[in-house]
Amino acid sequence: MIDQEKVKEAVRLLLKGIGEDTGREGLIETPDRIARMYGEICGGMEMDVKEILSKTFVTEKTEMVLEKDIVFYSMCEHHMLPFFGKVHIAYIPDGRIVGLSKLARCVEVYAKRLQLQERMTEQIAEAVMEHLSPKGVMVLTEAEHMCMTMRGIKKPGSKTVTYAVKGAFREDARLQESFFRLLGI
């Protein structure tokens, strides 16, 4: 659980540390606003993906299910700056499917944490494998990182692409090719 009071105090210290006047009109409510914001953008720490992916439905479908262009916003754990983009999830059902909104909610669980894109991609793939028990899963994440665009190297528009492959997708290159083709890659 996020400790709002500790976040507020940390923000006050940060403001003082960069030379700001915490009593200035525009900054008086800033610690409270930022504490509420972190409660929202780091709320995935309190969410359980098992609950989200537990409601499944019987299916005879055995072809790939693809949910693409799931928009996410996350925070880089190295600089505490945002990174954002899209996640694409494909899986091959083995008797059970999940509501499509549940895949987007799964992304939210992991995106709403201090995160690394590589880890997030793997966590999503592992969660789908563990809780849906499909024949295979493939997850691709593409994101722009503010730590690359507004500081450091300063390369706006650059994207990082990561993917995770499990089960049948790992074993069958044609499935991977189909996944990439459906994404237009």
Residue frames as a rotation matrix with the C-alpha (Angstrom) as fourth column:
MET 1
0.578 0.816 0.000 0.00
0.816 -0.578 0.000 0.00
0.000 0.000 -1.000 0.00
ILE 2
-0.155 -0.621 0.768 1.28
0.575 -0.689 -0.441 3.44
0.803 0.373 0.465 -0.90
ASP 3
-0.010 0.047 -0.999 2.06
0.952 -0.306 -0.024 5.59
-0.307 -0.951 -0.041 2.15
GLN 4
0.536 0.355 0.766 0.67
0.676 -0.724 -0.138 8.97
0.505 0.591 -0.628 1.06
GLU 5
0.980 -0.148 -0.132 2.29
-0.018 -0.730 0.683 10.87
-0.198 -0.668 -0.718 3.95
LYS 6
0.181 -0.970 0.163 5.78
0.383 0.222 0.897 9.54
-0.906 -0.099 0.412 3.13
VAL 7
-0.026 -0.132 0.991 5.32
0.998 -0.052 0.019 10.45
0.049 0.990 0.133 -0.53
LYS 8
0.842 0.395 0.367 4.23
0.382 -0.917 0.111 13.99
0.380 0.047 -0.924 0.42
GLU 9
0.767 -0.608 -0.204 7.27
-0.053 -0.377 0.925 14.43
-0.639 -0.699 -0.322 2.68
ALA 10
-0.057 -0.803 0.593 9.57
0.717 0.380 0.584 13.11
-0.695 0.458 0.554 -0.05
VAL 11
0.274 0.221 0.936 8.13
0.883 -0.443 -0.153 15.60
0.381 0.869 -0.317 -2.54
ARG 12
0.998 0.063 0.002 8.59
0.055 -0.890 0.453 18.46
0.031 -0.452 -0.891 -0.08
LEU 13
0.400 -0.916 0.014 12.24
0.126 0.071 0.989 17.42
-0.908 -0.394 0.144 0.40
LEU 14
-0.077 -0.383 0.920 12.75
0.955 0.238 0.179 17.15
-0.287 0.892 0.348 -3.35
LEU 15
0.672 0.401 0.622 11.28
0.588 -0.800 -0.120 20.62
0.450 0.447 -0.773 -3.92
LYS 16
0.910 -0.398 -0.118 13.53
-0.178 -0.631 0.755 22.06
-0.375 -0.666 -0.645 -1.24
GLY 17
0.228 -0.874 0.429 16.50
0.429 0.486 0.762 20.12
-0.874 0.010 0.486 -2.68
ILE 18
-0.065 -0.229 0.971 16.11
0.995 -0.091 0.045 21.75
0.078 0.969 0.234 -6.10
GLY 19
-0.894 -0.431 -0.124 15.84
0.447 -0.879 -0.165 25.18
-0.038 -0.203 0.978 -4.49
GLU 20
-0.323 0.854 0.409 12.07
0.262 -0.335 0.905 25.70
0.910 0.399 -0.115 -4.59
ASP 21
-0.851 0.218 0.478 9.96
-0.519 -0.490 -0.700 27.44
0.082 -0.844 0.530 -1.98
THR 22
-0.807 0.535 -0.249 7.43
0.500 0.844 0.192 24.84
0.313 0.030 -0.949 -0.78
GLY 23
-0.355 0.686 -0.635 5.26
0.571 -0.379 -0.728 27.67
-0.740 -0.621 -0.257 0.56
ARG 24
-0.904 0.009 -0.428 4.92
-0.321 -0.676 0.663 29.25
-0.283 0.737 0.614 -2.90
GLU 25
-0.099 0.993 -0.060 1.29
-0.783 -0.115 -0.612 29.41
-0.614 -0.013 0.789 -4.08
GLY 26
0.314 0.245 -0.917 1.77
-0.890 0.412 -0.195 27.07
0.330 0.878 0.347 -7.04
LEU 27
-0.417 -0.613 -0.671 3.57
-0.330 0.790 -0.517 24.46
0.847 0.006 -0.532 -4.93
ILE 28
-0.460 0.235 0.856 1.52
-0.887 -0.073 -0.457 24.37
-0.045 -0.969 0.242 -1.73
GLU 29
0.466 0.758 0.455 -0.72
-0.694 0.633 -0.343 21.53
-0.549 -0.156 0.821 -2.92
THR 30
0.204 -0.453 -0.868 1.90
-0.865 0.332 -0.377 19.83
0.458 0.827 -0.324 -5.12
PRO 31
-0.813 -0.536 0.228 2.97
-0.581 0.713 -0.393 17.20
0.048 -0.451 -0.891 -2.55
ASP 32
-0.248 0.810 0.532 -0.67
-0.345 0.439 -0.829 16.12
-0.905 -0.389 0.170 -2.13
ARG 33
0.594 0.468 -0.654 -1.26
-0.748 0.023 -0.663 16.02
-0.295 0.883 0.364 -5.89
ILE 34
-0.155 -0.748 -0.646 1.88
-0.851 0.433 -0.297 13.96
0.501 0.504 -0.703 -6.48
ALA 35
-0.791 -0.079 0.607 1.02
-0.476 0.703 -0.528 11.54
-0.385 -0.707 -0.593 -3.67
ARG 36
0.237 0.945 0.224 -2.41
-0.393 0.304 -0.868 10.94
-0.889 0.117 0.443 -5.24
MET 37
0.493 -0.122 -0.862 -0.79
-0.866 0.034 -0.500 10.58
0.090 0.992 -0.088 -8.66
TYR 38
-0.597 -0.780 -0.186 1.65
-0.739 0.625 -0.250 7.93
0.311 -0.012 -0.950 -7.41
GLY 39
-0.438 0.554 0.708 -1.27
-0.397 0.588 -0.705 6.11
-0.807 -0.590 -0.038 -5.80
GLU 40
0.651 0.724 -0.227 -2.78
-0.466 0.146 -0.873 5.89
-0.599 0.674 0.432 -9.28
ILE 41
0.545 -0.436 -0.716 0.27
-0.761 0.101 -0.641 5.23
0.352 0.894 -0.276 -11.47
CYS 42
-0.641 -0.759 -0.112 1.83
-0.625 0.601 -0.499 2.73
0.446 -0.250 -0.859 -9.05
GLY 43
0.053 0.812 0.581 -1.46
-0.973 0.173 -0.153 1.08
-0.225 -0.557 0.799 -8.12
GLY 44
0.433 0.074 -0.899 -0.42
-0.543 0.817 -0.194 -2.17
0.720 0.572 0.393 -9.80
MET 45
-0.688 -0.723 0.056 1.57
-0.438 0.353 -0.827 -3.04
0.579 -0.594 -0.559 -6.69
GLU 46
-0.637 0.530 0.560 -1.76
-0.584 0.142 -0.799 -3.68
-0.503 -0.836 0.219 -4.95
MET 47
0.352 0.796 -0.492 -3.37
-0.929 0.233 -0.288 -5.59
-0.115 0.559 0.821 -7.82
ASP 48
-0.313 -0.379 0.871 -3.38
-0.324 0.905 0.277 -9.37
-0.893 -0.195 -0.405 -8.26
VAL 49
-0.523 0.049 -0.851 -3.27
-0.852 -0.011 0.523 -10.65
0.016 0.999 0.048 -11.84
LYS 50
-0.985 0.168 -0.031 -4.62
0.170 0.983 -0.075 -14.02
0.018 -0.079 -0.997 -10.67
GLU 51
-0.344 0.908 -0.239 -7.97
0.266 -0.149 -0.952 -12.40
-0.900 -0.391 -0.190 -9.84
ILE 52
-0.093 0.271 -0.958 -8.11
-0.737 -0.665 -0.117 -10.74
-0.669 0.696 0.262 -13.24
LEU 53
-0.462 -0.204 -0.863 -7.30
-0.836 0.427 0.346 -13.85
0.298 0.881 -0.368 -15.28
SER 54
-0.877 0.081 0.474 -9.28
-0.218 0.812 -0.542 -16.31
-0.429 -0.578 -0.694 -13.14
LYS 55
0.145 0.986 0.083 -12.60
-0.226 0.115 -0.967 -15.93
-0.963 0.122 0.239 -14.96
THR 56
-0.826 -0.454 -0.334 -12.29
-0.454 0.185 0.871 -18.04
-0.334 0.872 -0.359 -18.10
PHE 57
0.319 0.940 -0.124 -14.68
-0.783 0.187 -0.593 -19.64
-0.534 0.286 0.795 -20.54
VAL 58
-0.069 -0.254 0.965 -14.68
0.237 0.935 0.264 -23.06
-0.969 0.247 -0.004 -22.17
THR 59
0.348 0.142 -0.927 -13.88
-0.802 -0.467 -0.373 -23.00
-0.486 0.873 -0.049 -25.88
GLU 60
0.670 -0.176 0.721 -13.22
0.419 0.892 -0.171 -25.38
-0.613 0.416 0.671 -28.70
LYS 61
0.942 -0.332 -0.047 -11.18
-0.257 -0.625 -0.737 -22.70
0.216 0.706 -0.674 -30.45
THR 62
0.607 -0.793 0.057 -7.58
0.564 0.480 0.671 -23.72
-0.560 -0.375 0.739 -30.95
GLU 63
0.284 -0.489 0.825 -6.42
0.774 -0.391 -0.498 -20.93
0.566 0.780 0.268 -33.24
MET 64
-0.694 -0.692 -0.198 -4.47
0.690 -0.561 -0.458 -17.88
0.206 -0.454 0.867 -32.14
VAL 65
0.661 0.739 -0.131 -6.26
0.742 -0.618 0.259 -15.16
0.110 -0.269 -0.957 -30.19
LEU 66
-0.487 -0.849 0.208 -4.58
0.821 -0.525 -0.224 -11.76
0.299 0.062 0.952 -30.60
GLU 67
0.766 0.543 -0.344 -5.32
0.623 -0.758 0.193 -8.62
-0.156 -0.362 -0.919 -28.63
LYS 68
-0.203 -0.908 0.367 -3.22
0.955 -0.266 -0.130 -5.85
0.216 0.324 0.921 -30.11
ASP 69
-0.387 -0.094 0.917 -2.56
0.219 -0.976 -0.007 -2.17
0.896 0.198 0.398 -29.51
ILE 70
0.597 0.477 -0.645 -3.18
0.734 0.000 0.679 -2.27
0.324 -0.879 -0.350 -25.75
VAL 71
0.192 -0.505 0.842 -2.00
-0.061 -0.862 -0.503 1.21
0.979 0.045 -0.196 -24.74
PHE 72
0.587 -0.061 -0.807 -0.10
0.787 0.275 0.552 1.46
0.188 -0.959 0.210 -21.45
TYR 73
0.426 -0.522 0.739 1.75
-0.399 -0.841 -0.365 4.03
0.812 -0.139 -0.567 -19.36
SER 74
0.717 -0.268 -0.643 4.42
0.640 0.619 0.455 3.00
0.277 -0.738 0.615 -16.88
MET 75
0.840 -0.492 0.230 7.29
-0.542 -0.790 0.288 4.44
0.040 -0.367 -0.929 -14.86
CYS 76
0.367 -0.823 -0.433 10.93
0.012 0.469 -0.883 3.49
0.930 0.319 0.182 -15.43
GLU 77
0.910 -0.007 -0.415 12.44
0.407 0.216 0.888 2.30
0.083 -0.976 0.199 -12.17
HIS 78
-0.019 -1.000 0.002 15.86
0.992 -0.019 -0.124 3.72
0.124 -0.001 0.992 -13.08
HIS 79
-0.870 -0.337 0.361 14.84
0.350 -0.936 -0.030 7.37
0.348 0.101 0.932 -13.49
MET 80
-0.398 0.835 -0.381 11.20
0.653 -0.034 -0.756 7.39
-0.644 -0.549 -0.532 -12.31
LEU 81
-0.603 0.247 -0.759 10.23
-0.618 -0.745 0.249 8.88
-0.504 0.620 0.602 -15.65
PRO 82
0.396 0.876 0.274 7.36
-0.447 0.445 -0.776 7.62
-0.802 0.185 0.568 -17.80
PHE 83
-0.911 -0.360 -0.202 7.56
-0.329 0.337 0.882 5.16
-0.249 0.870 -0.425 -20.62
PHE 84
0.013 0.998 0.068 4.51
-0.389 0.068 -0.919 4.40
-0.921 -0.014 0.389 -22.72
GLY 85
-0.762 -0.251 -0.598 3.42
-0.644 0.188 0.742 2.50
-0.074 0.950 -0.305 -25.76
LYS 86
0.351 0.883 -0.311 1.50
-0.918 0.390 0.073 -0.57
0.186 0.260 0.947 -26.83
VAL 87
-0.604 -0.395 0.692 1.42
-0.522 0.852 0.031 -4.22
-0.602 -0.343 -0.721 -25.85
HIS 88
0.091 0.574 -0.814 0.28
-0.907 0.385 0.170 -7.00
0.411 0.723 0.555 -28.19
ILE 89
-0.470 -0.171 0.866 -0.70
-0.658 0.722 -0.215 -10.37
-0.588 -0.671 -0.452 -26.68
ALA 90
0.093 0.483 -0.871 -1.39
-0.835 0.514 0.196 -13.59
0.543 0.709 0.451 -28.59
TYR 91
-0.532 -0.264 0.804 -2.18
-0.668 0.714 -0.208 -16.99
-0.519 -0.648 -0.557 -27.15
ILE 92
-0.515 0.346 -0.785 -3.32
-0.463 0.658 0.594 -20.38
0.722 0.669 -0.179 -28.40
PRO 93
0.104 0.633 0.767 -6.23
-0.994 0.044 0.099 -21.59
0.028 -0.773 0.634 -26.24
ASP 94
-0.801 -0.254 -0.542 -6.17
-0.230 0.967 -0.114 -25.08
0.553 0.033 -0.833 -24.81
GLY 95
-0.399 0.763 -0.509 -9.82
0.761 0.585 0.280 -25.38
0.511 -0.275 -0.814 -23.83
ARG 96
0.277 0.459 -0.844 -10.15
0.853 -0.522 -0.004 -22.02
-0.443 -0.719 -0.536 -22.04
ILE 97
-0.251 -0.315 0.915 -10.30
0.634 -0.768 -0.091 -18.38
0.732 0.557 0.393 -23.14
VAL 98
-0.405 0.083 -0.911 -10.48
0.771 -0.505 -0.388 -15.16
-0.492 -0.859 0.141 -21.15
GLY 99
0.739 0.673 0.030 -12.48
0.611 -0.651 -0.450 -12.02
-0.284 0.351 -0.892 -21.84
LEU 100
0.255 -0.689 0.678 -10.44
0.761 -0.290 -0.581 -9.66
0.597 0.664 0.451 -24.00
SER 101
0.611 -0.019 0.792 -10.67
-0.307 -0.927 0.215 -6.82
0.730 -0.374 -0.572 -21.48
LYS 102
0.963 -0.258 0.083 -8.90
0.026 0.394 0.919 -9.10
-0.270 -0.882 0.386 -19.00
LEU 103
0.332 -0.887 0.320 -5.78
0.935 0.265 -0.234 -9.11
0.123 0.377 0.918 -21.16
ALA 104
0.123 -0.228 0.966 -5.74
0.186 -0.951 -0.248 -5.30
0.975 0.211 -0.075 -21.08
ARG 105
0.843 0.221 0.490 -6.22
-0.417 -0.305 0.856 -5.41
0.339 -0.926 -0.165 -17.31
CYS 106
0.763 -0.643 -0.067 -3.30
0.618 0.694 0.370 -7.82
-0.192 -0.324 0.927 -17.03
VAL 107
0.032 -0.740 0.672 -1.13
0.718 -0.450 -0.531 -5.24
0.695 0.500 0.517 -18.82
GLU 108
0.422 0.218 0.880 -2.31
-0.259 -0.901 0.348 -2.58
0.869 -0.375 -0.324 -16.36
VAL 109
0.990 -0.061 -0.129 -1.29
0.142 0.378 0.915 -4.67
-0.007 -0.924 0.383 -13.34
TYR 110
0.327 -0.945 0.016 2.32
0.905 0.319 0.282 -4.77
-0.272 -0.077 0.959 -14.49
ALA 111
-0.054 -0.329 0.943 2.46
0.649 -0.729 -0.217 -1.32
0.759 0.600 0.253 -16.11
LYS 112
0.587 0.357 0.726 1.29
-0.236 -0.782 0.576 0.40
0.774 -0.510 -0.375 -12.94
ARG 113
0.829 -0.493 -0.264 4.50
0.459 0.330 0.825 -0.33
-0.320 -0.805 0.500 -11.08
LEU 114
0.334 -0.849 -0.410 8.03
-0.797 -0.487 0.357 1.00
-0.503 0.207 -0.839 -11.14
GLN 115
0.768 0.233 0.597 9.10
0.087 0.885 -0.457 -1.14
-0.635 0.403 0.660 -14.03
LEU 116
-0.545 -0.785 -0.295 11.52
-0.409 -0.059 0.911 -2.19
-0.732 0.617 -0.289 -16.73
GLN 117
0.162 0.656 -0.737 10.00
-0.976 -0.002 -0.217 -2.83
-0.144 0.755 0.640 -20.15
GLU 118
-0.459 -0.417 -0.785 11.85
-0.580 0.809 -0.091 -6.13
0.673 0.414 -0.613 -20.54
ARG 119
-0.992 0.090 0.086 10.55
-0.021 0.561 -0.828 -7.39
-0.123 -0.823 -0.554 -17.19
MET 120
-0.316 0.941 -0.117 7.00
-0.622 -0.299 -0.724 -6.19
-0.717 -0.156 0.680 -17.83
THR 121
0.004 0.272 -0.962 6.85
-0.955 0.287 0.077 -8.03
0.297 0.919 0.261 -21.17
GLU 122
-0.706 -0.364 -0.608 8.03
-0.205 0.926 -0.316 -11.25
0.678 -0.098 -0.728 -19.53
GLN 123
-0.902 0.392 0.183 5.65
-0.152 0.109 -0.982 -10.86
-0.405 -0.914 -0.038 -16.56
ILE 124
-0.055 0.920 -0.388 2.65
-0.908 -0.207 -0.364 -10.49
-0.415 0.333 0.847 -18.86
ALA 125
-0.071 -0.035 -0.997 3.62
-0.730 0.682 0.028 -13.60
0.679 0.730 -0.074 -20.85
GLU 126
-0.902 -0.323 -0.286 4.22
-0.047 0.732 -0.680 -15.62
0.429 -0.599 -0.676 -17.69
ALA 127
-0.674 0.711 0.200 0.88
-0.456 -0.187 -0.870 -14.53
-0.581 -0.678 0.450 -16.19
VAL 128
0.159 0.740 -0.654 -1.05
-0.987 0.111 -0.114 -15.59
-0.012 0.664 0.748 -19.30
MET 129
-0.317 -0.349 -0.882 0.76
-0.431 0.881 -0.194 -18.95
0.845 0.319 -0.430 -19.37
GLU 130
-0.987 -0.163 -0.014 0.22
-0.056 0.421 -0.905 -19.58
0.153 -0.892 -0.424 -15.67
HIS 131
-0.641 0.766 0.061 -3.42
-0.308 -0.184 -0.933 -18.56
-0.703 -0.617 0.354 -15.37
LEU 132
0.266 0.760 -0.593 -4.87
-0.911 -0.003 -0.413 -19.55
-0.315 0.650 0.691 -18.77
SER 133
-0.140 -0.458 0.878 -2.68
-0.140 0.887 0.441 -22.61
-0.980 -0.061 -0.189 -19.42
PRO 134
0.727 0.379 -0.573 -2.69
-0.587 -0.091 -0.805 -22.01
-0.357 0.921 0.157 -23.18
LYS 135
0.820 -0.463 0.336 -0.64
0.559 0.774 -0.297 -24.02
-0.123 0.431 0.894 -25.65
GLY 136
-0.302 -0.943 0.142 1.55
0.952 -0.307 -0.013 -20.95
0.055 0.131 0.990 -26.08
VAL 137
0.777 0.479 -0.409 1.74
0.512 -0.859 -0.035 -17.20
-0.368 -0.182 -0.912 -25.68
MET 138
-0.298 -0.837 0.460 3.64
0.930 -0.363 -0.058 -14.36
0.216 0.410 0.886 -27.33
VAL 139
0.706 0.428 -0.564 3.82
0.581 -0.805 0.116 -10.79
-0.405 -0.410 -0.817 -26.05
LEU 140
-0.246 -0.745 0.620 5.39
0.893 -0.423 -0.153 -7.84
0.376 0.517 0.769 -27.85
THR 141
0.574 0.329 -0.750 5.83
0.643 -0.749 0.162 -4.44
-0.508 -0.575 -0.641 -26.22
GLU 142
-0.187 -0.603 0.775 6.87
0.840 -0.507 -0.192 -1.28
0.509 0.616 0.602 -28.04
ALA 143
0.679 0.427 -0.598 7.47
0.718 -0.558 0.416 1.85
-0.156 -0.712 -0.685 -26.02
GLU 144
0.194 -0.585 0.787 8.97
0.210 -0.759 -0.616 5.31
0.958 0.285 -0.024 -25.95
HIS 145
0.276 -0.232 -0.933 10.99
0.955 0.172 0.240 6.07
0.104 -0.957 0.269 -22.83
MET 146
0.940 0.135 0.315 11.11
0.114 -0.990 0.083 9.63
0.323 -0.042 -0.946 -21.50
CYS 147
0.610 -0.790 -0.063 14.52
0.012 -0.070 0.997 8.89
-0.793 -0.609 -0.034 -19.96
MET 148
-0.226 -0.659 0.717 15.73
0.817 0.273 0.509 8.57
-0.531 0.701 0.477 -23.58
THR 149
0.091 0.375 0.922 13.76
0.911 -0.406 0.075 11.48
0.403 0.833 -0.379 -25.04
MET 150
0.834 0.316 0.452 13.79
0.161 -0.924 0.348 14.33
0.527 -0.217 -0.821 -22.51
ARG 151
0.662 -0.697 0.275 17.13
-0.614 -0.295 0.732 13.69
-0.429 -0.653 -0.624 -20.80
GLY 152
0.173 -0.667 0.725 20.33
0.135 0.745 0.653 11.79
-0.976 -0.015 0.218 -21.47
ILE 153
-0.612 -0.493 0.618 20.69
0.591 0.235 0.772 11.01
-0.526 0.837 0.148 -25.17
LYS 154
-0.206 0.638 -0.742 17.58
-0.253 -0.768 -0.589 13.07
-0.945 0.066 0.320 -26.08
LYS 155
-0.987 -0.079 -0.137 16.25
-0.155 0.310 0.938 11.02
-0.032 0.948 -0.318 -29.01
PRO 156
-0.286 0.956 0.062 12.49
-0.579 -0.121 -0.806 11.71
-0.763 -0.266 0.589 -29.22
GLY 157
0.429 0.610 -0.666 10.48
-0.902 0.248 -0.354 9.19
-0.051 0.753 0.657 -31.17
SER 158
-0.558 -0.638 -0.530 12.88
-0.627 0.743 -0.235 6.31
0.544 0.201 -0.815 -30.59
LYS 159
0.552 0.798 0.244 11.11
-0.805 0.432 0.408 3.11
0.220 -0.421 0.880 -29.55
THR 160
-0.681 -0.654 0.330 12.23
-0.722 0.675 -0.151 0.05
-0.124 -0.341 -0.932 -27.68
VAL 161
0.359 0.764 -0.536 10.72
-0.794 0.552 0.255 -3.29
0.491 0.334 0.804 -28.71
THR 162
-0.720 -0.493 0.489 10.76
-0.676 0.660 -0.329 -6.35
-0.160 -0.568 -0.808 -26.46
TYR 163
0.245 0.854 -0.458 9.01
-0.808 0.441 0.391 -9.65
0.536 0.274 0.799 -26.74
ALA 164
-0.510 -0.272 0.816 8.50
-0.713 0.665 -0.223 -12.88
-0.482 -0.696 -0.533 -24.83
VAL 165
-0.041 0.394 -0.918 7.73
-0.791 0.548 0.271 -16.27
0.610 0.738 0.290 -26.36
LYS 166
-0.469 -0.032 0.883 6.32
-0.727 0.581 -0.365 -19.28
-0.501 -0.813 -0.296 -24.49
GLY 167
0.049 0.566 0.823 5.15
-0.102 0.822 -0.560 -22.77
-0.994 -0.056 0.098 -25.38
ALA 168
0.415 0.236 0.879 3.97
0.722 0.503 -0.475 -23.41
-0.554 0.831 0.038 -28.94
PHE 169
0.994 -0.073 -0.081 5.17
-0.105 -0.835 -0.541 -19.98
-0.028 0.546 -0.837 -30.09
ARG 170
0.250 -0.961 0.117 8.71
-0.757 -0.119 0.642 -20.90
-0.603 -0.249 -0.758 -29.04
GLU 171
-0.196 -0.299 0.934 8.50
0.067 0.946 0.317 -24.28
-0.978 0.125 -0.165 -30.76
ASP 172
0.160 0.390 0.907 6.89
0.913 0.290 -0.286 -23.18
-0.375 0.874 -0.310 -34.04
ALA 173
-0.743 -0.559 -0.369 8.52
0.369 -0.802 0.470 -20.37
-0.558 0.213 0.802 -36.02
ARG 174
-0.661 0.562 0.497 5.42
0.506 -0.155 0.849 -20.20
0.554 0.812 -0.182 -38.28
LEU 175
0.367 0.786 -0.498 3.32
0.913 -0.202 0.353 -19.10
0.177 -0.584 -0.792 -35.29
GLN 176
-0.103 -0.494 -0.863 5.80
0.569 -0.741 0.357 -16.32
-0.816 -0.455 0.358 -34.58
GLU 177
-0.939 -0.241 0.244 5.70
0.327 -0.414 0.850 -15.30
-0.104 0.878 0.467 -38.24
SER 178
-0.181 0.956 0.230 1.88
0.764 -0.011 0.646 -15.23
0.620 0.293 -0.728 -38.14
PHE 179
0.355 0.243 -0.903 1.99
0.861 -0.461 0.215 -13.09
-0.364 -0.854 -0.373 -35.00
PHE 180
-0.504 -0.643 -0.577 4.37
0.335 -0.761 0.556 -10.58
-0.796 0.087 0.598 -36.60
ARG 181
-0.857 0.236 0.459 2.38
0.442 -0.121 0.889 -10.57
0.265 0.964 0.000 -39.85
LEU 182
0.156 0.978 -0.142 -0.88
0.909 -0.086 0.408 -9.83
0.386 -0.193 -0.902 -37.97
LEU 183
0.329 -0.125 -0.936 0.90
0.618 -0.721 0.313 -6.90
-0.714 -0.682 -0.160 -36.30
GLY 184
0.982 0.038 0.183 2.12
0.174 -0.547 -0.819 -5.64
0.069 0.836 -0.544 -39.67
ILE 185
0.483 -0.876 0.004 5.76
-0.569 -0.311 0.762 -6.13
-0.666 -0.370 -0.648 -38.73
